[in-house]
């Protein structure tokens, strides 16, 4: 067992993306250190016995090896041309061969930068895997890597784009929402997407789970040139949804087999059972979980193959809960 400061890690290598005459590495590091409040961490990246985590501060990303068997703290540094979008700008996907992973960074300059992790040797090898401009009109509200070359980006104007990095993009559109626009049942402003999660494979492509500010949970199937809405359902919540858009207080986690998901929405946790990828009659099953004690707030929620684990905090009490 050992304790150390993040800055004490042994940096094994540094990756610098094309800075294009903008912010240089030294200036990027200086600007990052001037705003320590913007520090955030990614989800833990688990692949082939390794556990990695990204610590993001503006244009600087430090990737640390926090594996249980690590003998010391080592890191890799990534220098980006512009700051990473706070809270939501890091996503990853593990390789199909189980020998690596791809980390994607969505920056405030509306570009996606990729870092490939190879675990063919004892020490992970990290290399830059390319950058793609997104040409977004509005600021992003959610971000999710679907595969090593496909990502989903949602914006505050309600648009949800599938980016085939380096190739092209298309938009996912709920036609039932468009029909309500035409008949005047709802205002002509699409609700912002608050959380995204890759939900395994469907009959013909990858599945994407999206939760929007209208309280709707939507399951999409993403193909090469278009996407289909497989299922949708309403999530009841006592919290004002608009106050959570673009923040880390709303997130989703998937089980390893992609059969279940959990949606953390402020002070509430919802368990979602997804249809099998081969089923033609898709339906979502939702269940709101009762907190383990009065005034409990979920601090950490995760799904394993066998159940749901959550850590709850409240007045003079903390509790680990397993369902």
C-alpha positions in Angstrom: 0.0 0.0 0.0 1.3 3.5 -0.9 0.1 7.0 -0.9 1.4 9.8 -3.2 0.4 13.0 -4.8 -0.8 13.1 -8.4 2.1 15.3 -9.3 4.6 12.7 -8.0 3.7 10.2 -10.7 6.5 9.0 -13.1 5.4 10.3 -16.5 6.4 7.7 -19.1 5.6 9.7 -22.2 3.9 12.7 -23.6 1.5 12.9 -26.5 1.0 16.4 -28.2 -1.7 16.8 -30.8 -1.4 19.4 -33.6 -1.6 22.8 -31.9 -2.2 24.6 -35.1 -0.5 27.8 -34.0 -2.8 28.2 -31.1 -2.0 27.3 -27.5 1.4 25.7 -27.0 2.2 23.0 -24.4 3.7 25.4 -21.9 0.9 27.9 -22.3 -1.7 25.2 -22.1 -0.2 23.9 -18.9 -0.1 27.4 -17.4 -3.7 28.1 -18.3 -4.8 24.8 -16.8 -3.0 25.4 -13.5 -4.7 28.8 -13.2 -8.2 27.2 -12.9 -7.9 24.2 -10.5 -11.7 24.2 -10.0 -12.0 22.7 -13.5 -10.2 19.5 -12.6 -12.3 16.4 -13.2 -11.7 12.7 -13.6 -12.9 10.2 -16.2 -14.6 6.8 -15.5 -12.1 4.1 -14.7 -10.9 2.3 -17.9 -10.6 -1.4 -17.1 -8.9 -3.6 -19.7 -6.9 -6.8 -19.4 -6.3 -6.4 -15.7 -5.2 -2.8 -16.0 -7.1 0.2 -14.4 -6.5 3.6 -15.9 -8.1 6.9 -15.1 -7.8 10.4 -16.7 -7.3 13.5 -14.7 -8.3 16.5 -16.8 -7.3 20.1 -16.3 -8.0 22.3 -19.2 -5.8 21.3 -22.2 -3.7 18.8 -20.1 -4.8 15.2 -19.6 -2.8 13.0 -17.3 -3.6 9.3 -17.6 -2.7 7.3 -14.5 -2.3 3.6 -13.9 -4.2 2.9 -10.7 -4.2 -0.9 -11.1 -4.5 -2.8 -7.8 -1.1 -4.6 -8.5 0.7 -1.4 -9.5 3.9 -1.0 -7.5 4.2 2.8 -8.1 2.2 5.6 -9.7 3.0 6.1 -13.4 1.3 8.3 -15.9 1.1 9.5 -19.5 0.4 13.1 -20.5 -1.8 14.3 -23.3 -1.5 17.9 -24.5 -4.5 19.1 -26.5 -5.0 22.2 -28.6 -8.0 23.5 -26.5 -9.5 22.6 -23.2 -11.6 19.4 -22.7 -15.3 20.0 -22.2 -15.9 20.0 -18.4 -17.4 16.8 -16.9 -18.6 15.2 -20.1 -15.6 15.5 -22.5 -13.9 12.1 -21.9 -15.2 8.8 -23.1 -13.6 5.4 -23.9 -14.3 2.1 -25.5 -12.5 -1.2 -25.1 -11.2 -3.0 -28.2 -13.0 -6.1 -29.4 -9.8 -8.2 -29.1 -9.5 -7.2 -25.4 -5.9 -6.1 -26.0 -6.5 -2.3 -25.8 -8.8 0.6 -25.6 -9.5 3.9 -27.3 -9.9 7.1 -25.3 -11.7 10.1 -26.9 -11.5 13.7 -25.8 -14.1 16.3 -26.9 -12.6 19.8 -26.6 -14.2 23.2 -26.4 -12.7 23.8 -29.8 -15.3 21.3 -31.1 -12.8 18.6 -32.0 -12.5 14.9 -31.0 -9.0 13.7 -30.3 -8.2 9.9 -30.0 -5.6 8.1 -28.0 -5.1 4.4 -28.6 -3.9 2.2 -25.7 -2.2 -1.1 -26.6 -1.6 -3.7 -23.9 0.4 -6.2 -25.9 3.3 -5.8 -23.5 3.8 -5.4 -19.7 3.7 -1.6 -19.9 0.7 0.0 -21.8 1.7 1.9 -24.9 -0.3 5.0 -25.7 -0.2 6.7 -29.1 -2.2 9.5 -30.8 -4.8 8.0 -33.1 -6.0 11.2 -34.9 -8.3 14.2 -34.6 -11.6 15.2 -36.2 -13.3 18.6 -36.3 -17.0 18.4 -35.4 -18.4 21.7 -36.7 -20.9 22.0 -33.9 -23.3 25.0 -33.9 -24.2 24.7 -30.1 -22.1 23.7 -27.1 -22.2 19.9 -26.4 -24.3 18.5 -23.5 -23.3 14.9 -23.7 -20.6 12.7 -25.4 -20.1 9.0 -25.8 -17.6 6.8 -27.7 -19.4 3.9 -29.5 -16.4 2.3 -31.1 -12.8 3.2 -32.0 -14.0 5.4 -34.9 -17.6 6.3 -34.0 -18.8 8.8 -31.4 -22.2 10.3 -30.4 -22.3 14.0 -29.6 -25.4 15.8 -28.2 -25.8 19.6 -28.0 -27.9 22.0 -26.0 -30.1 22.7 -29.0 -31.4 19.1 -28.8 -29.4 17.6 -31.7 -27.8 14.2 -31.4 -25.1 13.5 -34.0 -23.4 10.2 -34.8 -19.8 11.1 -35.9 -18.0 8.6 -38.1 -14.6 10.1 -37.3 -12.8 11.1 -40.4 -15.7 10.0 -42.7 -18.9 11.9 -42.0 -21.9 12.3 -39.7 -25.6 12.1 -39.5 -28.3 13.2 -37.0 -30.6 10.9 -34.9 -34.2 12.2 -35.1 -37.2 11.0 -33.1 -40.0 11.2 -35.8 -42.7 11.0 -33.2 -41.4 14.2 -31.7 -41.4 15.8 -35.2 -45.1 14.8 -35.6 -45.9 16.6 -32.3 -44.1 19.6 -33.6 -46.2 19.7 -36.7 -49.5 19.3 -34.8 -48.5 21.9 -32.2 -48.6 19.6 -29.3 -45.1 20.7 -28.1 -42.9 23.7 -28.8 -40.5 23.4 -31.7 -37.4 23.1 -29.5 -35.8 19.7 -29.2 -35.0 18.7 -25.6 -31.3 18.6 -24.8 -29.8 15.2 -24.3 -28.4 14.9 -20.7 -26.7 11.5 -20.8 -25.5 8.9 -23.3 -24.3 5.3 -23.0 -23.3 2.6 -25.5 -25.7 -0.3 -25.0 -24.0 -3.2 -26.8 -24.9 -4.5 -30.2 -28.3 -4.8 -31.9 -29.5 -6.8 -34.8 -27.6 -4.7 -37.3 -25.5 -2.2 -35.5 -24.5 -0.7 -32.2 -27.1 0.5 -29.7 -27.1 3.9 -28.0 -29.1 4.8 -24.9 -30.0 8.5 -24.5 -31.8 10.4 -21.7 -33.2 13.8 -22.6 -34.5 16.8 -20.7 -38.1 15.9 -21.7 -37.8 12.9 -19.3 -37.6 10.5 -22.2 -35.2 7.5 -22.3 -34.5 6.5 -25.9 -32.8 3.4 -27.3 -31.3 3.8 -30.7 -29.6 1.4 -33.2 -26.7 3.1 -35.0 -25.9 2.0 -38.5 -23.3 3.2 -40.9 -25.4 6.0 -42.5 -28.5 6.3 -40.4 -30.0 5.3 -37.0 -33.3 3.8 -35.9 -35.3 4.4 -32.7 -35.9 1.0 -31.1 -37.7 2.0 -27.9 -38.5 4.9 -25.7 -40.1 5.4 -22.3 -40.7 8.2 -19.8 -38.7 8.6 -16.6 -40.6 10.2 -13.7 -38.5 12.5 -11.6 -39.2 15.1 -8.9 -36.0 17.0 -9.7 -36.2 19.9 -12.3 -34.4 18.2 -15.3 -33.2 21.5 -16.8 -30.9 22.2 -13.9 -29.0 19.0 -14.6 -28.3 19.5 -18.3 -24.5 19.4 -19.1 -23.5 18.5 -15.5 -22.0 15.3 -14.0 -25.1 14.9 -11.7 -26.8 12.9 -14.5 -25.1 9.9 -15.8 -25.7 6.3 -16.9 -23.8 3.1 -16.3 -24.1 -0.2 -18.2 -23.8 -3.8 -16.9 -21.0 -5.8 -18.5 -23.4 -7.8 -20.7 -25.4 -4.6 -21.7 -28.7 -6.1 -20.5 -29.2 -3.5 -17.8 -28.4 0.2 -17.2 -28.7 2.5 -14.3 -29.6 6.2 -14.6 -28.5 8.5 -11.8 -30.6 11.6 -11.9 -29.7 14.0 -9.1 -30.9 12.3 -5.9 -32.6 9.3 -7.6 -31.4 6.1 -9.2 -33.4 4.3 -11.9 -32.7 0.7 -13.0 -33.3 0.0 -16.7 -33.7 -3.4 -18.2 -32.9 -3.4 -21.9 -34.4 -5.7 -24.6 -32.2 -8.4 -26.1 -30.4 -7.2 -29.2 -32.0 -9.8 -31.3 -35.6 -8.9 -30.3 -37.8 -7.2 -32.8 -40.3 -6.1 -30.2 -38.1 -3.7 -28.1 -39.3 -2.5 -24.8 -37.6 -0.7 -21.9 -38.4 -1.7 -18.3 -37.8 1.1 -15.7 -37.7 0.9 -11.9 -36.9 3.7 -9.5 -34.9 2.4 -6.6 -35.8 3.3 -3.0 -33.0 5.0 -1.1 -31.6 2.9 1.7 -32.4 5.6 4.3 -34.1 9.0 4.6 -32.5 12.0 2.7 -29.9 9.7 1.2 -28.0 11.0 -1.9 -26.2 8.6 -4.3 -22.5 9.4 -4.5 -21.4 6.5 -6.6 -23.4 3.9 -8.6 -22.1 1.0 -10.7 -23.5 -2.2 -12.2 -21.8 -5.5 -12.1 -22.8 -8.8 -13.7 -24.6 -9.9 -10.6 -26.1 -6.7 -9.3 -26.1 -3.0 -8.6 -23.7 -1.3 -6.2 -24.3 2.2 -4.8 -22.8 4.3 -2.2 -25.2 6.7 -0.4 -24.5 9.7 1.8 -26.8 11.6 4.2 -26.9 13.5 7.5 -24.4 11.7 9.8 -24.6 8.5 7.8 -23.0 6.7 4.8 -23.9 3.3 3.4 -22.9 0.9 0.7 -26.0 -0.6 -0.9 -26.2 -3.8 -3.0 -29.3 -4.8 -5.0 
